[in-house]
Amino acid sequence: MSGTDFKDLDEVPEKVAQTAAMLACNSAHLARMLKADQYPGTSG
């Protein structure tokens, strides 16, 4: 991978910001879905 960290960027490219926002949204959606109906094979 590259040698530049996300936090070290002076300005975040639009595509990177869009991707990070989509990742956060999808992660929150997955968390809500798993809370409502746990992954098969797990208990508790």
Residue, then its C-alpha position, 0 to 999 in steps of 0.5 A: m500500500s502507499g506510505t501516506d496515512f488518511k489522517d496525514l492528508d492536507e485535503v481529503p480527495e472527494k472520492v476518498a470522502q465518499t468511500a469513507a462515508m459509504l463504509a460508515c453507512n454500510s457498517a451502521h446498517l450491518a450492525r442494526m441488522l445483526k442486532a435485530d437478527q443475530y448471525p445464524g449459529t450464534s446465541g445470546 
